[in-house]
Amino acid sequence: MYKMYAGEWAGTMCLTEPNAGSDVGATKTTAKRLPDGKFLITGTKCFISSGDHDLTPNIVHPVLARIEGDPPGTKGISIFIVPKVRVNDDGSLGEANDVNTGGIEHKMGIKGSATATLNFGENGKCIGELLGGEREGMKIMFQMMNEARLGTGMQGLAAASAAYEHAVQYSKERVQGNDIMAGKDPNAKPVTIINHPDIRRKLMWMKSHVEGMRSMCYFVGYCMDKSKVAKTEEEKANWEGFLDLMTTVVKAYCSDKALLVCSTAMDVYGGYGYCSEYPVEQYLRDEKIATIYEGTNGIQSLTLVGRSLGQRKGMNLMNLFGEIQKNIKKMKEQKELGKHTAILEEASNACLELTMFFVQAGKAGNFMLPILNAYKFMEIFGDVLVGHFLIDGAGVAAEKLDAVYKAKKADTAEKQKELNKADIEAAFYSGRVASAKFFAVESLTTVKARCEAIKMDEKSPLEMTEEAFAV
Ligand SMILES: Cc1cc2nc3c(=O)[nH]c(=O)nc-3n(C[C@H](O)[C@H](O)[C@H](O)COP(=O)(O)OP(=O)(O)OC[C@H]3O[C@@H](n4cnc5c(N)ncnc54)[C@H](O)[C@@H]3O)c2cc1C
């Protein structure tokens, strides 16, 4: 194992099969008991990230498989450690373990990762060792899966952040068109595109989402740390509860919004952004997969609505909204952000009310309402969380900004504007306040209407016949 920690050997996660994608329980890979307690593994896994390469002398595959005779579905799945090359008792490498690469998937992005189809036991000689107990495969794999989901959300954040930074830089360099206020003056000097209102709007949309997603990801990291140092079982359960509730949101919301951020960055570049001399086309291609792997965002949303909201009888959700309410109360006192905090309050109340509506719909037998709208709920929930983190952060920024203004004797609006250009701290803090205000008006104002739309229980996607999907 230390060779994996040291990076000497690589590893994978082998869940997906041609007929078992989102439905992992449909796995056909089998494990046959051997007299020495080990297992013979037979089956095909596809889309395996870094499934085969020659960067390391060995690759260790955790493989989901069903021990012969075990029940169908996820409950009957176990997990096995299957090395590409067998390991001798003294730790040295032995013979090949009958793990063969059936092919490499040719992909839109992430070209640095060899995504492979792996055939286990084509020659009946693939040996695996059981990891954990029999039929505990899903529980064990989920330890990796949850971390990978958070990692996928972080992948989104990283791509979005890089795309945004490049777009800002480009917009300060690219000269095109006159200042809108110059009208048709033939003598007006062309300006850099950051001077155009529509470019500013795009940059602000990207900035606010990147900052909000970053805060959300940091909060999840904070929850992990706090759960590890918690002094009581109850405290630990509360921090872990936030994690359980937010993992799918971090995965789905951050990867989806990141894709839009990368696409918007390309729009800022214009045609140059579409060309591979500039970095954003790669970010856009690389980012798309984050919305699909580790469970598609549709499936994440179903998990959020079908499982996470109700965990611990809804206590995780109530605790989280309790924290949001506490911050709202505090932030309402803040003169700079009072109006925007009121928008957050309305959005957060509407979101919480919608969860109650889902419960009532479920009790009344209308399960399809929350199922059909799970993705829309995930977006709303993500917007409320991101809005909350932005406004919370803006509250801190506003206080810091005040202190900078006082220290630098910037006591008029004009002097403050000048300082926001000349002083790096004033620029940063004023930017944080501005992006929180923008997000509140741009995204949070729409939350209540979106919740009301869901409550209208529009079922046309379900009621229409398959045939009517023709254009
Ligand atoms: C580049 C890349 C790397 C990957 N890396 C790995 C890896 O390392 N290990 C690994 O095991 N897998 C990996 N995967 C596989 C990935 O996790 C799956 O592609 C993904 O889970 C979706 O499965 P699928 O492609 O079979 O799509 P399907 O399951 O066929 O889904 C197709 C569509 O139907 C929807 N859908 C399916 N079932 C339902 C349902 N019950 N309710 C609502 N909607 C549903 C899905 O959301 C999706 O939109 C990788 C895939 C790619 C492309």
PDBQT file of the ligand as one rigid body, heavy atoms in Angstrom, charges set to zero:
ROOT
HETATM    1  C1  LIG A 501     -13.559   9.958 -19.349  1.00  0.00    +0.000 C 
HETATM    2  C2  LIG A 501     -14.288   9.038 -18.431  1.00  0.00    +0.000 A 
HETATM    3  C3  LIG A 501     -13.652   8.549 -17.302  1.00  0.00    +0.000 A 
HETATM    4  C4  LIG A 501     -14.311   7.654 -16.460  1.00  0.00    +0.000 A 
HETATM    5  N1  LIG A 501     -13.647   7.110 -15.391  1.00  0.00    +0.000 NA
HETATM    6  C5  LIG A 501     -14.229   6.086 -14.717  1.00  0.00    +0.000 A 
HETATM    7  C6  LIG A 501     -13.486   5.333 -13.749  1.00  0.00    +0.000 A 
HETATM    8  O1  LIG A 501     -12.320   5.621 -13.477  1.00  0.00    +0.000 OA
HETATM    9  N2  LIG A 501     -14.093   4.285 -13.140  1.00  0.00    +0.000 N 
HETATM   10  C7  LIG A 501     -15.369   3.923 -13.413  1.00  0.00    +0.000 A 
HETATM   11  O2  LIG A 501     -15.854   2.971 -12.834  1.00  0.00    +0.000 OA
HETATM   12  N3  LIG A 501     -16.111   4.626 -14.320  1.00  0.00    +0.000 NA
HETATM   13  C8  LIG A 501     -15.573   5.674 -14.977  1.00  0.00    +0.000 A 
HETATM   14  N4  LIG A 501     -16.293   6.365 -15.919  1.00  0.00    +0.000 N 
HETATM   15  C9  LIG A 501     -17.673   5.980 -16.175  1.00  0.00    +0.000 C 
HETATM   16  C10 LIG A 501     -18.687   7.016 -15.688  1.00  0.00    +0.000 C 
HETATM   17  O3  LIG A 501     -18.738   7.046 -14.296  1.00  0.00    +0.000 OA
HETATM   18  C11 LIG A 501     -20.020   6.665 -16.353  1.00  0.00    +0.000 C 
HETATM   19  O4  LIG A 501     -19.896   7.000 -17.725  1.00  0.00    +0.000 OA
HETATM   20  C12 LIG A 501     -21.196   7.386 -15.724  1.00  0.00    +0.000 C 
HETATM   21  O5  LIG A 501     -21.408   6.947 -14.410  1.00  0.00    +0.000 OA
HETATM   22  C13 LIG A 501     -22.488   7.187 -16.527  1.00  0.00    +0.000 C 
HETATM   23  O6  LIG A 501     -22.671   5.878 -16.916  1.00  0.00    +0.000 OA
HETATM   24  P1  LIG A 501     -22.994   5.554 -18.459  1.00  0.00    +0.000 P 
HETATM   25  O7  LIG A 501     -21.971   6.224 -19.276  1.00  0.00    +0.000 OA
HETATM   26  O8  LIG A 501     -23.162   4.109 -18.632  1.00  0.00    +0.000 OA
HETATM   27  O9  LIG A 501     -24.352   6.310 -18.739  1.00  0.00    +0.000 OA
HETATM   28  P2  LIG A 501     -25.799   5.707 -18.461  1.00  0.00    +0.000 P 
HETATM   29  O10 LIG A 501     -25.865   5.088 -17.118  1.00  0.00    +0.000 OA
HETATM   30  O11 LIG A 501     -26.234   4.909 -19.640  1.00  0.00    +0.000 OA
HETATM   31  O12 LIG A 501     -26.659   7.049 -18.419  1.00  0.00    +0.000 OA
HETATM   32  C14 LIG A 501     -27.086   7.744 -19.598  1.00  0.00    +0.000 C 
HETATM   33  C15 LIG A 501     -28.001   8.889 -19.154  1.00  0.00    +0.000 C 
HETATM   34  O13 LIG A 501     -29.157   8.348 -18.505  1.00  0.00    +0.000 OA
HETATM   35  C16 LIG A 501     -29.272   8.881 -17.192  1.00  0.00    +0.000 C 
HETATM   36  N5  LIG A 501     -29.769   7.830 -16.304  1.00  0.00    +0.000 N 
HETATM   37  C17 LIG A 501     -29.333   6.562 -16.199  1.00  0.00    +0.000 A 
HETATM   38  N6  LIG A 501     -30.029   5.911 -15.243  1.00  0.00    +0.000 NA
HETATM   39  C18 LIG A 501     -30.897   6.793 -14.732  1.00  0.00    +0.000 A 
HETATM   40  C19 LIG A 501     -31.892   6.740 -13.705  1.00  0.00    +0.000 A 
HETATM   41  N7  LIG A 501     -32.105   5.632 -12.998  1.00  0.00    +0.000 N 
HETATM   42  N8  LIG A 501     -32.608   7.852 -13.458  1.00  0.00    +0.000 NA
HETATM   43  C20 LIG A 501     -32.386   8.983 -14.147  1.00  0.00    +0.000 A 
HETATM   44  N9  LIG A 501     -31.469   9.109 -15.116  1.00  0.00    +0.000 NA
HETATM   45  C21 LIG A 501     -30.730   8.026 -15.404  1.00  0.00    +0.000 A 
HETATM   46  C22 LIG A 501     -27.891   9.358 -16.810  1.00  0.00    +0.000 C 
HETATM   47  O14 LIG A 501     -27.931  10.397 -15.841  1.00  0.00    +0.000 OA
HETATM   48  C23 LIG A 501     -27.341   9.827 -18.147  1.00  0.00    +0.000 C 
HETATM   49  O15 LIG A 501     -27.776  11.135 -18.387  1.00  0.00    +0.000 OA
HETATM   50  C24 LIG A 501     -15.658   7.298 -16.736  1.00  0.00    +0.000 A 
HETATM   51  C25 LIG A 501     -16.299   7.829 -17.863  1.00  0.00    +0.000 A 
HETATM   52  C26 LIG A 501     -15.624   8.666 -18.712  1.00  0.00    +0.000 A 
HETATM   53  C27 LIG A 501     -16.334   9.168 -19.947  1.00  0.00    +0.000 C 
ENDROOT
TORSDOF 0
